[in-house]
Amino acid sequence: MVLVHIVLFQFKPNTHKEQIDDGGFSHGFVFHFASSADRDYYVNGDPAHLEFKKKAGGIVQNVRVVDYEMGAF
């Protein structure tokens, strides 16, 4: 099974232009995990990801996440 994990960001209105290029959902990330357990570790336990969430929390207004199994729609 391949689990696809898609994350979209929208920055807060008061975020400086130097921090982002433009408004709206301007950044998106697509990850492939071998299992939901691997995804869960990345989301809740990976030190680099936890640090990223801490830093991004001050400038990110909205986050949308979609997970699906490849081939199972």
C-alpha positions as CSV (number, residue, x, y, z in Angstrom):
1,M,0.0,0.0,0.0
2,V,1.2,3.5,-0.7
3,L,-0.4,6.3,1.3
4,V,-0.4,9.7,-0.3
5,H,-0.3,12.7,2.2
6,I,-1.0,16.1,0.7
7,V,-0.6,19.3,2.7
8,L,-1.5,22.8,1.6
9,F,-0.7,26.1,3.4
10,Q,-2.3,29.5,3.6
11,F,-0.3,32.2,5.3
12,K,-1.7,34.7,7.8
13,P,-2.6,38.2,6.4
14,N,0.1,39.9,8.5
15,T,2.9,37.7,7.2
16,H,5.6,39.9,5.6
17,K,6.1,39.7,1.9
18,E,9.7,38.7,2.6
19,Q,8.4,35.5,4.3
20,I,6.2,34.5,1.4
21,D,6.0,35.4,-2.3
22,D,2.2,35.9,-2.5
23,G,-1.1,35.2,-0.8
24,G,-3.5,32.2,-0.9
25,F,-2.5,28.6,-0.8
26,S,1.0,29.2,-2.1
27,H,2.8,26.1,-0.8
28,G,1.9,22.5,-1.1
29,F,3.7,19.3,-0.2
30,V,3.0,15.7,-1.4
31,F,4.4,12.8,0.6
32,H,4.3,9.0,-0.1
33,F,4.4,6.7,2.9
34,A,4.5,2.9,2.8
35,S,1.8,2.7,5.5
36,S,-0.4,4.8,7.8
37,A,1.9,3.9,10.7
38,D,4.8,5.5,8.8
39,R,2.6,8.6,8.1
40,D,1.6,8.7,11.8
41,Y,5.3,8.7,12.9
42,Y,6.2,11.5,10.5
43,V,3.2,13.6,11.6
44,N,3.5,13.0,15.3
45,G,7.0,11.8,16.1
46,D,9.6,12.9,13.5
47,P,11.9,15.5,15.2
48,A,12.5,17.5,12.0
49,H,8.8,17.7,11.2
50,L,7.9,18.7,14.7
51,E,10.4,21.5,14.6
52,F,9.0,22.6,11.2
53,K,5.5,22.7,12.6
54,K,6.7,24.8,15.6
55,K,8.4,27.4,13.3
56,A,5.6,27.5,10.7
57,G,2.9,27.9,13.4
58,G,3.5,31.7,13.7
59,I,2.9,32.4,10.0
60,V,0.5,29.8,8.7
61,Q,-3.2,30.6,8.9
62,N,-4.7,27.6,7.3
63,V,-3.6,24.0,6.6
64,R,-5.5,21.5,4.5
65,V,-4.5,17.8,4.6
66,V,-5.7,15.0,2.3
67,D,-4.7,11.4,2.8
68,Y,-5.6,8.6,0.4
69,E,-4.4,5.1,-0.5
70,M,-2.9,5.0,-4.0
71,G,-5.4,3.3,-6.3
72,A,-8.3,3.4,-3.8
73,F,-10.5,6.4,-4.5
